[in-house]
């Protein structure tokens, strides 16, 4: 059920419009002045706004401008007095969806709103599809994010190797895809996670192999470097590369050629390498765990992605995007955050960054019963019910063993989020061994 804010100083007209919209199945909110509308917008996130241009305390164009900045995805339809078409045209240029001269046909207004909501639904589905295909634009409007994107735009058209740094879950692959898209390169974008494969298999995936190169190599296979020829190879968690693979990667960067396992013939390449890490490669060089010559080859341009906790209200912008994406993907009604929920999201430190927010929004879309997401529906660590109580109160009938298991599972989930899904790193965060980690993942069905 979409919510529509009707802003008009004529009380009878306002009530009539709201009554007609409610008969069409919409929820309505009312405001008679700019000030009242602003107060409504502090606690509500309407799906559309019907806005009169002439209000007792100012021009509606001012509120339209504010909405474009604070609620850029919220469509606005202008209501204007007869003969004031010039103002309505200015409103359209400022971002309004449509306008109606008073007196207007309420049925026509209802039809326009339904078309707007249908277009929004289709846009959300297209955005969801584009994201699955890797064509998503990197969302964000905070100063830190805009500064980072400016560097991305400047380096993308060049052939320079780029090293993306920052915490796990900050969106490195999205930025790598953006670099590829802005580069103009016609080849493919190929991504591989270095920590996800054992050393032997990783080399075979990267460099390819010839038939008979090792047991099980029954036919020739081109590597990912060859597949990315003319395009971009994204090598995530490059700090996990074994020493032998580091040597071979250095040759690719220095000579512009690759050799398949089991062969001696070199193949010339024209590819762009974008590498990423959430570890301190410079410290790894100092420890002797990473080759200094490879590090300096990789760090031609280093771009650090800011953590979500430093991006201010980008949390809410991304949250709305993820809610819409999840609703479209699961064919469920869209949800919105209540004012208290928005405040809780802004206060959270987001150890799992954007990945944590995306997972949370998908869970909320699936599990929330109503249209508005209240704080009680958030996990306790984000400000949900019982979030400030410690030690937690045991539900009636729950014993200590069950409570400990529940807490252990939650800690495992958070460690995996923070570690970007890499079990070994999650084990290090929790201070347990690999064997214990594997046992617990299997026990809780998280493996």
C-alpha positions in Angstrom: 0.0 0.0 0.0 1.9 3.2 -1.2 1.8 6.2 1.1 1.2 9.6 -0.5 1.8 13.0 1.2 -0.7 15.6 0.1 0.6 19.2 0.7 -2.1 21.9 0.1 -3.3 24.8 2.2 -7.0 24.3 1.2 -8.3 21.9 3.9 -11.4 20.8 2.0 -9.5 20.1 -1.2 -6.8 18.3 0.8 -9.3 16.1 2.6 -11.2 15.3 -0.7 -7.9 14.3 -2.4 -6.9 12.1 0.5 -10.4 10.4 0.6 -10.3 9.7 -3.1 -6.7 8.2 -2.9 -7.7 6.1 0.1 -10.6 4.7 -1.9 -8.0 3.6 -4.5 -6.1 1.6 -1.8 -3.5 4.2 -0.8 -2.4 5.5 2.6 -2.4 9.2 2.9 -0.7 11.9 5.0 -1.7 15.6 5.0 0.2 18.9 5.4 -1.2 22.4 5.0 2.2 24.3 5.1 5.8 23.9 4.1 6.7 23.6 7.8 4.2 20.9 8.4 5.3 19.0 5.4 8.9 19.2 6.5 7.9 17.8 9.9 6.0 14.9 8.2 9.1 14.1 6.2 11.2 13.8 9.3 9.2 10.9 10.5 7.7 9.4 7.3 9.1 8.3 3.9 6.1 8.7 1.5 6.2 6.9 -1.8 4.9 10.1 -3.6 4.1 13.7 -2.8 1.3 15.8 -4.2 2.5 19.4 -3.8 0.8 22.7 -4.1 3.1 25.5 -5.2 1.4 28.4 -3.3 1.5 27.8 0.4 1.1 30.2 3.3 4.8 30.0 4.4 6.5 29.9 1.0 6.7 28.5 -2.5 6.3 24.7 -3.0 9.3 24.9 -5.4 11.5 25.3 -2.3 10.2 22.0 -0.8 10.6 20.3 -4.2 14.3 21.3 -4.2 14.7 20.0 -0.7 13.0 16.7 -1.6 15.3 16.2 -4.6 18.3 16.3 -2.2 16.8 14.5 0.8 14.5 12.0 -0.9 15.8 11.8 -4.5 13.8 8.7 -5.3 10.4 10.1 -4.2 8.2 11.3 -7.1 6.5 14.7 -6.8 3.3 15.7 -8.7 2.6 19.4 -8.7 -0.9 20.9 -8.0 -1.1 24.5 -9.2 -3.8 27.2 -9.6 -5.3 27.8 -13.0 -3.2 30.1 -15.1 0.1 29.4 -13.3 1.5 27.0 -15.9 4.9 28.8 -15.9 5.5 27.8 -12.3 4.5 24.2 -13.1 6.9 24.1 -16.0 9.7 25.3 -13.7 8.8 22.6 -11.3 9.0 20.0 -14.1 12.5 21.3 -15.0 13.4 21.0 -11.3 12.5 17.3 -11.2 8.7 17.0 -10.7 7.0 14.1 -12.4 3.9 15.9 -13.7 1.5 18.7 -12.8 -2.3 19.4 -12.6 -4.1 22.7 -12.8 -6.9 23.2 -10.3 -9.7 22.2 -10.4 -8.5 18.8 -11.5 -9.9 15.3 -12.1 -9.1 13.1 -9.1 -9.4 10.0 -11.3 -6.7 11.4 -13.6 -4.4 12.1 -10.6 -4.9 8.5 -9.3 -4.0 7.1 -12.8 -0.8 9.2 -13.0 0.2 8.0 -9.5 -0.4 4.4 -10.5 1.7 4.8 -13.6 4.5 6.4 -11.5 4.4 3.5 -9.1 4.5 1.0 -12.0 7.5 2.7 -13.6 9.2 2.6 -10.2 8.6 -1.1 -9.9 10.0 -1.7 -13.4 13.0 0.5 -12.6 13.6 -1.5 -9.4 13.5 -4.8 -11.4 15.8 -3.5 -14.0 18.2 -2.2 -11.3 18.1 -5.7 -9.7 18.9 -7.3 -13.0 21.7 -4.9 -13.8 23.2 -5.5 -10.4 23.2 -9.2 -11.0 24.9 -8.6 -14.3 27.5 -6.4 -12.6 26.3 -3.1 -14.2 25.2 -1.3 -11.0 26.3 2.3 -10.4 28.2 2.9 -7.1 25.6 4.7 -5.0 26.6 7.4 -2.5 26.6 11.1 -1.9 28.8 11.6 1.1 32.0 13.7 0.7 34.3 10.7 1.3 32.4 8.6 -1.4 32.4 11.5 -3.9 36.1 12.0 -3.5 36.8 8.4 -4.1 34.6 8.3 -7.2 36.4 11.3 -8.7 39.6 9.3 -8.5 37.9 6.4 -10.1 36.7 8.5 -13.0 40.1 10.0 -13.6 42.0 6.7 -13.6 39.5 4.5 -15.5 40.3 5.7 -19.1 44.0 5.0 -18.5 45.7 1.6 -18.6 47.2 2.0 -15.1 47.0 -0.9 -12.6 44.7 0.0 -9.7 44.9 -1.3 -6.1 41.6 -1.0 -4.2 42.0 -1.0 -0.4 39.6 -0.8 2.5 37.6 -3.0 4.9 35.8 -6.1 3.8 32.3 -5.4 2.4 32.9 -1.8 1.3 32.1 -2.5 -2.4 35.5 -3.2 -4.1 34.1 -5.4 -6.8 31.4 -2.8 -7.6 34.2 -0.2 -8.0 36.3 -2.6 -10.1 33.4 -3.1 -12.5 32.9 0.6 -12.6 36.5 1.1 -13.6 36.1 -1.4 -16.3 32.9 0.2 -17.6 34.4 3.6 -17.7 37.7 2.3 -19.3 36.2 1.8 -22.7 37.8 -1.6 -23.0 35.9 -4.0 -25.2 37.0 -7.2 -23.6 35.4 -9.0 -20.6 35.4 -8.2 -16.9 36.8 -11.3 -15.1 36.8 -11.6 -11.3 38.5 -14.1 -9.1 38.9 -14.3 -5.3 42.4 -15.4 -4.5 41.6 -16.6 -1.0 38.9 -18.9 -2.2 41.1 -21.4 -4.0 44.1 -23.6 -3.0 47.4 -22.5 -4.5 47.6 -25.3 -7.1 44.1 -24.6 -8.4 44.6 -20.9 -8.3 47.6 -21.0 -10.6 45.7 -23.2 -13.1 42.7 -20.8 -13.0 44.9 -17.7 -13.5 47.4 -19.0 -16.1 45.6 -22.0 -17.6 47.3 -25.3 -18.4 48.1 -27.7 -21.3 46.9 -31.2 -21.6 48.9 -33.5 -19.3 50.4 -30.7 -17.3 49.3 -32.5 -14.1 47.0 -35.3 -13.0 43.5 -34.5 -14.2 44.5 -32.1 -16.9 42.8 -34.0 -19.7 42.7 -31.0 -22.2 44.1 -27.6 -22.8 42.5 -24.8 -20.8 43.0 -21.1 -21.2 43.6 -19.2 -18.0 41.7 -16.1 -16.7 44.5 -13.8 -17.9 43.8 -15.0 -21.4 40.1 -14.7 -21.0 40.5 -11.1 -19.8 42.7 -10.2 -22.8 41.3 -6.9 -24.1 39.4 -6.4 -20.9 39.9 -6.2 -17.1 40.9 -8.9 -14.6 39.8 -8.2 -11.0 42.0 -10.1 -8.5 40.4 -9.9 -5.1 42.3 -10.5 -1.8 45.6 -10.3 -3.6 47.4 -10.4 -0.3 46.6 -14.1 -0.1 48.6 -15.0 -3.1 51.3 -17.7 -2.4 54.9 -16.6 -3.1 55.3 -18.6 -6.3 52.1 -17.1 -7.7 53.3 -13.6 -6.8 56.4 -14.2 -9.0 54.3 -15.3 -12.0 51.9 -12.4 -11.6 54.9 -10.0 -11.5 56.0 -11.4 -14.9 52.5 -10.8 -16.3 52.6 -7.1 -15.2 56.2 -6.5 -16.3 56.2 -8.4 -19.6 52.6 -8.3 -20.6 52.5 -12.0 -21.3 51.5 -15.3 -19.7 52.6 -18.9 -19.9 50.2 -21.8 -19.3 51.2 -24.5 -16.8 53.0 -27.3 -18.7 54.1 -25.0 -21.6 57.0 -22.7 -22.4 55.4 -20.6 -25.1 54.4 -17.1 -23.9 51.2 -15.5 -25.0 51.0 -11.7 -25.3 48.2 -10.0 -23.4 46.5 -6.6 -23.4 44.6 -6.5 -20.1 43.9 -4.1 -17.2 44.5 -5.5 -13.7 42.5 -4.2 -10.8 43.6 -5.8 -7.5 41.9 -5.5 -4.1 42.8 -6.3 -0.5 41.4 -5.6 3.0 44.8 -6.2 4.6 47.8 -3.9 4.9 50.0 -4.9 2.0 52.7 -2.5 3.0 53.0 -4.2 6.4 53.1 -7.5 4.6 56.0 -6.3 2.5 57.8 -5.3 5.7 57.2 -8.7 7.2 58.4 -10.4 4.1 55.1 -12.0 3.3 54.6 -10.0 0.0 57.1 -9.2 -2.7 58.0 -5.5 -2.7 58.5 -5.4 -6.5 55.0 -6.8 -7.0 53.5 -4.3 -4.5 54.9 -1.3 -6.3 53.7 -2.7 -9.6 50.2 -3.1 -8.2 50.1 0.2 -6.3 50.4 2.5 -9.3 47.1 4.0 -8.3 45.8 3.1 -4.8 42.1 3.9 -4.1 40.9 3.4 -0.5 37.1 2.8 -0.1 35.7 4.4 3.0 33.9 2.2 5.5 30.1 2.6 5.7 30.3 4.2 9.2 32.2 7.1 7.7 29.6 7.7 4.9 26.9 9.4 7.0 23.4 9.3 5.4 24.7 7.1 2.5 23.5 4.4 4.9 19.9 5.5 4.3 20.4 6.0 0.6 21.8 2.5 0.2 19.2 1.1 2.6 16.4 2.3 0.4 18.1 0.9 -2.7 18.6 -2.5 -1.1 15.0 -2.6 0.2 13.7 -1.9 -3.3 16.1 -4.4 -4.9 15.1 -7.1 -2.5 11.4 -6.4 -3.0 11.7 -6.6 -6.7 13.8 -9.8 -6.6 11.4 -11.6 -4.3 8.3 -10.0 -5.8 7.2 -8.7 -2.4 5.7 -5.3 -1.5 8.3 -2.5 -0.9 9.2 -1.6 2.7 10.3 1.6 4.3 12.2 2.5 7.4 10.5 4.3 10.3 12.1 7.4 11.7 13.3 5.5 14.7 14.7 2.8 12.5 16.6 5.3 10.4 18.1 6.7 13.5 19.2 3.2 14.6 20.8 2.5 11.2 22.7 5.8 11.4 24.0 5.0 14.9 25.2 1.5 14.0 28.9 1.0 13.3 28.4 -1.5 10.4 31.4 -3.9 10.9 30.3 -5.8 7.8 29.9 -2.5 5.8 27.7 -2.4 2.7 27.5 -6.2 2.5 26.0 -6.3 6.0 23.5 -3.6 5.1 22.4 -5.4 2.0 21.9 -8.7 3.8 19.9 -6.9 6.6 17.6 -5.2 4.1 16.9 -8.5 2.2 16.0 -10.2 5.5 13.8 -7.3 6.6 11.9 -7.3 3.2 11.2 -11.0 3.6 10.3 -11.1 7.3 8.6 -7.7 7.9 4.8 -8.0 8.0 3.8 -4.4 7.5 5.0 -1.7 5.1 7.1 0.2 7.7 10.1 -1.4 9.4 10.1 -0.6 13.1 13.2 -0.8 15.4 11.7 -3.9 17.0 12.3 -5.8 13.8 16.0 -5.0 13.7 18.6 -7.3 15.2 19.5 -6.5 18.8 23.0 -5.3 17.8 21.6 -2.7 15.5 19.1 -1.3 18.1 16.4 -3.9 17.9 14.3 -5.1 20.9 16.5 -5.9 23.8 19.6 -4.4 22.1 20.7 -2.6 25.3 20.1 -5.3 27.8 23.2 -7.2 29.1 23.3 -9.9 30.1 20.4 -10.8 27.8 17.2 -12.1 29.5 16.6 -15.8 28.6 13.2 -16.5 27.0 10.9 -18.6 29.2 11.8 -22.3 28.8 15.2 -21.6 27.3 18.2 -23.1 29.1 21.7 -21.8 29.3 23.1 -24.3 26.7 20.6 -23.2 24.1 21.2 -19.5 24.8 25.0 -20.0 24.5 24.5 -21.8 21.2 22.3 -18.9 19.9 25.0 -16.4 20.9 27.8 -18.5 19.4 25.9 -18.7 16.1 25.4 -15.0 16.0 29.1 -14.3 16.6 30.0 -16.7 13.8 27.6 -14.9 11.4 29.1 -11.5 12.3 32.7 -12.8 12.0 31.9 -14.2 8.5 30.4 -10.9 7.4 33.4 -9.0 8.7 35.7 -11.4 7.0 33.9 -11.2 3.6 32.9 -14.8 3.8 36.4 -16.2 4.2 36.3 -18.8 6.9 40.0 -18.7 7.8 39.9 -14.9 8.4 36.7 -15.3 10.4 38.5 -17.8 12.6 41.3 -15.3 13.2 38.8 -12.7 14.2 37.2 -15.1 16.7 40.6 -16.3 17.9 39.9 -20.0 17.1 41.7 -22.6 15.0 40.8 -23.7 11.5 39.5 -27.1 12.7 37.3 -25.6 15.3 36.0 -23.1 12.8 35.1 -25.8 10.3 33.4 -27.8 13.0 31.3 -24.9 14.1 30.3 -23.9 10.6 29.1 -27.4 9.9 27.3 -27.6 13.2 25.3 -24.4 12.6 24.8 -25.0 8.9 26.9 -22.0 7.9 29.5 -23.7 5.8 
